[in-house]
């Protein structure tokens, strides 16, 4: 794989992030205006697994950048954490404030007794992912950011120790087994101390459930770094396979859910990434998906704020269900992406630039 000065300049990477956030928005529109037809309805609901696509892309790009920068930077590990902090923290802290102002501190689905001071402490420290009644208490999508930040802590260790495809496969399998064992042991205990429906959801959201997904990203990194850049026929085959798997997994379950649905979709997205790596078709890798991908972090945090208000802004009840779904989807996308572009330009980019300046000074103390 040809390395570039900035790993994220791979067009298909931005496009994948764009696809991921479009899937997430679709799944949040589905309860408001479910499309007609079983396949469309299930496809919209499965958009929730766009988060897993984010995770796989994150692991892949972080390993690529770590590989490159460890060869050129004197303080690569420290620089890695500086980049991550300035990439994630400023906008997330702003979202904590925004969600508190918009939704208040009263009882909500994830905090049945209302927000407490310790919810804020855990959330601001990105430790909310370790408590079921804090994981989404303030920011409804905060669980995924907490899990991502936890994975960052594991990157230096994983990069140092997972050096072969065999090791990556072992990471994926071992983490699947670990998740099953921990749930069997920990879930009955936790049911005595937290709200039951939250505990049920928590064991899909927590870090150990998502570790196999990150493992797929590591596996892709080790496979792709030895591969040529283009192979159209192979890419088309992977793309068709990913589409077939996506539809096939719209209804799937295994004994005791030992292979969880989100991991099955992780496999779908791993195949999709292979397809777009070898054949970045303009159907999926185009200016629109790349632009959406660039603002995807802002869009992920922004769009959920507007969900409760869509129906009050415009009533589409006289239209067909699928038409309602599409129009609400477009409405939310236009509003959220407009604001997200502003937050990207005014918050994300300046904070990332500040992180780069700090790293430059650390790498060149005499300058």
Legacy VTK file of the C-alpha trace (Angstrom):
# vtk DataFile Version 3.0
C-alpha trace
ASCII
DATASET POLYDATA
POINTS 367 float
0.000 0.000 0.000
1.477 3.288 -1.038
1.861 5.590 1.957
0.851 9.253 1.708
1.964 12.161 3.844
-1.521 12.233 5.350
-3.169 8.834 5.645
-6.703 10.201 5.553
-6.118 11.567 2.049
-7.240 8.231 0.668
-10.501 9.223 -1.004
-12.221 5.945 -0.239
-11.562 6.436 3.488
-13.504 9.710 3.551
-16.224 8.096 1.445
-16.514 5.200 3.894
-16.974 7.636 6.759
-19.635 9.371 4.693
-21.436 6.090 4.062
-21.224 5.261 7.775
-22.876 8.487 8.928
-25.575 8.239 6.240
-26.417 4.768 7.571
-26.586 6.096 11.131
-28.893 8.950 10.151
-31.131 6.507 8.265
-31.556 4.297 11.313
-32.529 7.300 13.442
-35.143 8.393 10.904
-36.658 4.896 10.725
-38.634 5.104 14.019
-40.042 8.516 13.008
-41.071 7.493 9.487
-40.508 3.769 8.870
-40.351 2.977 5.147
-42.841 0.523 3.739
-41.799 -2.990 2.814
-39.919 -5.470 4.964
-36.583 -5.168 3.153
-36.496 -1.361 3.197
-37.555 -1.236 6.833
-34.909 -3.752 7.896
-32.282 -2.008 5.763
-33.027 1.319 7.467
-32.866 -0.284 10.899
-29.563 -1.964 10.067
-28.087 1.484 9.509
-27.292 1.379 13.231
-24.292 -0.732 12.284
-22.779 2.251 10.522
-21.000 2.757 13.852
-19.162 -0.506 13.236
-18.063 0.811 9.853
-16.656 3.863 11.650
-14.759 1.583 14.028
-13.217 -0.579 11.312
-12.136 2.475 9.312
-10.734 4.022 12.493
-8.617 0.975 13.324
-7.384 0.692 9.742
-6.368 4.344 9.397
-4.862 4.584 12.886
-2.646 1.576 12.258
-1.626 3.014 8.893
-0.745 6.369 10.412
1.012 4.787 13.396
3.109 2.683 11.041
4.118 5.732 9.027
4.705 8.164 11.861
6.597 5.735 14.074
9.278 5.787 11.384
9.489 9.570 11.102
8.636 10.995 14.552
10.796 10.918 17.662
7.828 10.982 20.047
5.328 9.030 17.995
3.273 7.630 20.892
2.927 10.976 22.657
2.101 12.651 19.351
-0.560 10.020 18.678
-2.424 10.883 21.868
-2.075 14.614 21.268
-3.636 14.204 17.826
-6.493 12.128 19.228
-7.225 14.541 22.065
-7.339 17.603 19.824
-9.380 15.678 17.262
-12.077 14.421 19.634
-12.263 16.437 22.847
-13.200 20.030 21.862
-16.256 19.145 19.785
-17.398 16.457 22.195
-17.238 18.841 25.151
-19.275 21.334 23.168
-21.833 18.605 22.465
-22.112 17.861 26.202
-23.071 21.498 26.735
-25.422 21.560 23.751
-27.314 18.404 24.746
-27.655 19.638 28.323
-29.150 22.921 27.109
-31.512 21.299 24.587
-32.667 18.238 26.550
-32.159 19.432 30.121
-31.068 17.427 33.159
-34.321 15.624 33.921
-35.010 11.893 33.554
-34.342 10.337 30.154
-34.199 6.853 28.655
-30.588 6.293 29.715
-30.788 8.135 33.038
-34.197 7.251 34.524
-33.513 9.294 37.664
-32.208 12.336 35.830
-28.661 13.520 35.257
-26.317 13.480 38.237
-22.987 15.205 38.790
-21.125 11.923 38.364
-22.645 11.470 34.893
-20.780 14.611 33.847
-17.524 13.559 35.506
-17.502 10.180 33.782
-18.576 11.626 30.434
-15.978 14.397 30.402
-13.291 11.827 31.247
-14.643 9.457 28.554
-15.231 6.855 31.261
-18.992 6.800 30.716
-18.540 3.680 28.609
-17.824 1.715 31.794
-21.137 2.456 33.545
-24.492 1.426 32.017
-26.403 4.411 33.404
-23.762 6.904 32.317
-22.825 5.560 28.898
-25.484 7.597 27.027
-26.918 9.674 29.853
-25.880 13.113 28.555
-25.001 12.647 24.878
-27.320 9.960 23.437
-24.563 8.784 21.081
-21.788 9.304 23.603
-21.203 5.579 24.000
-19.404 5.296 20.669
-17.045 8.185 21.446
-16.178 6.643 24.820
-15.462 3.284 23.172
-13.326 4.941 20.505
-11.282 6.760 23.156
-10.784 3.501 25.058
-9.517 1.873 21.872
-6.988 4.683 21.459
-5.395 3.613 24.739
-4.902 0.127 23.318
-3.354 1.243 20.013
0.328 1.381 21.113
0.084 -2.090 22.670
-1.787 -3.616 19.730
0.496 -2.043 17.137
3.547 -3.425 18.917
2.184 -6.940 19.380
-0.176 -7.641 16.465
2.268 -7.964 13.585
0.857 -10.764 11.445
-2.428 -11.872 9.943
-2.424 -14.851 12.308
-2.111 -12.515 15.302
-4.941 -10.334 13.989
-7.221 -13.348 13.515
-6.352 -14.422 17.055
-7.253 -10.939 18.301
-10.676 -11.121 16.633
-11.470 -14.658 17.834
-10.144 -14.100 21.357
-12.134 -10.876 21.736
-15.327 -12.634 20.583
-14.769 -15.329 23.200
-13.897 -12.741 25.842
-17.137 -10.859 25.169
-19.196 -14.043 25.572
-17.488 -14.989 28.838
-17.700 -11.511 30.352
-21.386 -11.141 29.500
-22.199 -14.540 31.019
-20.345 -13.621 34.213
-21.039 -9.923 34.598
-24.587 -9.494 33.319
-26.393 -11.336 36.179
-24.432 -9.263 38.696
-25.127 -5.956 36.990
-28.861 -6.689 36.743
-29.022 -6.264 40.531
-27.566 -2.755 40.449
-28.852 -1.055 37.297
-32.078 -0.718 35.313
-32.779 -3.941 33.458
-33.414 -2.622 29.942
-30.292 -0.462 30.155
-28.172 -3.437 31.205
-29.524 -5.417 28.237
-28.420 -2.662 25.843
-25.160 -1.983 27.647
-23.558 -5.277 26.720
-23.863 -4.419 23.054
-22.480 -0.924 23.598
-19.525 -1.524 25.887
-15.901 -1.801 24.790
-15.561 -5.582 24.832
-18.488 -5.989 22.431
-16.769 -3.673 19.956
-13.216 -4.986 20.333
-13.747 -7.712 17.670
-14.852 -4.949 15.268
-11.663 -2.984 15.845
-9.836 -6.272 15.368
-11.294 -6.518 11.858
-9.774 -3.120 11.089
-6.379 -4.326 12.295
-6.778 -7.436 10.158
-7.535 -5.281 7.112
-4.454 -3.143 7.777
-2.158 -6.165 7.844
-3.727 -7.563 4.682
-3.876 -4.350 2.655
-0.423 -3.019 3.404
0.996 -5.795 1.230
-1.490 -5.398 -1.606
-1.329 -3.425 -4.881
-3.462 -0.297 -5.152
-5.877 -1.329 -7.924
-7.504 -4.539 -9.101
-10.851 -3.703 -10.640
-12.178 -7.243 -11.056
-11.289 -8.194 -7.494
-12.789 -4.957 -6.229
-16.066 -5.507 -8.069
-16.258 -9.043 -6.680
-15.801 -7.772 -3.122
-18.394 -5.026 -3.636
-20.991 -7.478 -4.937
-20.219 -9.865 -2.090
-20.634 -7.104 0.497
-24.020 -6.165 -0.990
-25.138 -9.792 -0.949
-24.013 -10.211 2.669
-25.704 -6.962 3.720
-29.061 -8.183 2.426
-28.544 -11.705 3.726
-27.828 -10.436 7.250
-30.995 -8.321 7.431
-32.369 -11.246 9.386
-29.778 -13.241 11.281
-29.357 -14.833 14.669
-27.125 -17.506 16.143
-27.366 -19.751 19.168
-27.293 -17.542 22.282
-26.179 -14.731 19.947
-22.621 -16.030 20.252
-21.913 -14.330 16.929
-23.690 -10.995 17.458
-25.374 -9.211 14.580
-23.050 -6.216 14.792
-20.064 -8.499 14.203
-21.781 -10.027 11.167
-22.166 -6.525 9.757
-18.562 -5.850 10.668
-17.681 -8.642 8.240
-19.912 -6.995 5.617
-18.092 -3.700 6.019
-14.678 -5.353 5.970
-15.551 -6.813 2.561
-16.901 -3.422 1.439
-13.605 -1.772 2.396
-11.700 -4.363 0.375
-13.961 -3.643 -2.582
-13.477 0.110 -2.460
-9.743 -0.232 -1.874
-9.296 -2.250 -5.041
-12.035 -0.521 -7.039
-13.154 2.898 -5.695
-16.255 3.139 -7.863
-17.663 6.644 -8.222
-21.045 5.297 -7.213
-19.728 5.230 -3.625
-16.525 7.282 -3.762
-17.601 10.648 -5.083
-17.470 14.332 -4.044
-20.665 14.024 -2.005
-19.692 10.991 0.091
-16.172 12.363 0.561
-17.514 15.723 1.766
-19.981 14.060 4.118
-17.121 11.904 5.365
-14.972 14.916 6.191
-17.678 16.409 8.411
-18.905 13.029 9.694
-17.733 13.520 13.288
-19.615 16.795 13.587
-22.571 15.331 11.737
-22.662 12.331 14.061
-22.901 14.536 17.151
-25.133 17.240 15.651
-27.904 15.373 13.869
-29.451 13.687 16.902
-30.333 17.013 18.514
-32.878 17.746 15.775
-34.628 14.355 15.673
-37.416 15.163 18.167
-38.438 18.243 16.224
-38.710 16.969 12.643
-42.428 16.203 12.732
-43.251 19.511 14.390
-41.339 21.384 11.673
-43.053 19.674 8.771
-45.959 17.224 8.700
-45.635 14.681 5.893
-48.405 12.411 7.161
-50.367 12.626 3.899
-47.518 11.041 1.919
-46.510 7.416 1.545
-44.306 5.881 4.249
-41.232 5.470 2.071
-41.576 9.014 0.714
-41.872 10.296 4.297
-38.727 8.424 5.243
-36.753 9.861 2.323
-37.948 13.436 2.840
-37.289 13.419 6.592
-33.892 11.896 5.895
-33.050 14.675 3.429
-34.408 17.366 5.756
-32.311 16.160 8.679
-29.253 15.720 6.458
-29.476 19.255 5.023
-29.979 20.928 8.404
-27.373 18.869 10.237
-24.715 18.976 7.530
-25.044 22.764 7.247
-24.355 23.169 10.957
-21.719 20.436 10.902
-19.790 22.230 8.193
-19.619 25.268 10.461
-18.482 23.246 13.477
-15.952 21.442 11.301
-14.468 24.712 10.064
-14.680 26.621 13.352
-13.960 23.886 15.920
-12.573 20.690 14.437
-10.007 22.139 12.035
-8.622 24.823 14.381
-8.271 22.308 17.215
-6.525 19.798 14.953
-4.209 22.554 13.701
-3.381 23.467 17.296
-2.512 19.841 17.989
-0.224 19.818 14.962
1.550 22.964 16.187
2.153 21.410 19.598
3.548 18.271 17.972
5.777 20.349 15.719
7.251 22.116 18.744
7.796 18.825 20.558
9.522 17.339 17.518
11.571 20.470 16.850
12.296 22.040 20.264
15.018 24.294 18.845
12.660 25.950 16.374
LINES 1 368
367 0 1 2 3 4 5 6 7 8 9 10 11 12 13 14 15 16 17 18 19 20 21 22 23 24 25 26 27 28 29 30 31 32 33 34 35 36 37 38 39 40 41 42 43 44 45 46 47 48 49 50 51 52 53 54 55 56 57 58 59 60 61 62 63 64 65 66 67 68 69 70 71 72 73 74 75 76 77 78 79 80 81 82 83 84 85 86 87 88 89 90 91 92 93 94 95 96 97 98 99 100 101 102 103 104 105 106 107 108 109 110 111 112 113 114 115 116 117 118 119 120 121 122 123 124 125 126 127 128 129 130 131 132 133 134 135 136 137 138 139 140 141 142 143 144 145 146 147 148 149 150 151 152 153 154 155 156 157 158 159 160 161 162 163 164 165 166 167 168 169 170 171 172 173 174 175 176 177 178 179 180 181 182 183 184 185 186 187 188 189 190 191 192 193 194 195 196 197 198 199 200 201 202 203 204 205 206 207 208 209 210 211 212 213 214 215 216 217 218 219 220 221 222 223 224 225 226 227 228 229 230 231 232 233 234 235 236 237 238 239 240 241 242 243 244 245 246 247 248 249 250 251 252 253 254 255 256 257 258 259 260 261 262 263 264 265 266 267 268 269 270 271 272 273 274 275 276 277 278 279 280 281 282 283 284 285 286 287 288 289 290 291 292 293 294 295 296 297 298 299 300 301 302 303 304 305 306 307 308 309 310 311 312 313 314 315 316 317 318 319 320 321 322 323 324 325 326 327 328 329 330 331 332 333 334 335 336 337 338 339 340 341 342 343 344 345 346 347 348 349 350 351 352 353 354 355 356 357 358 359 360 361 362 363 364 365 366
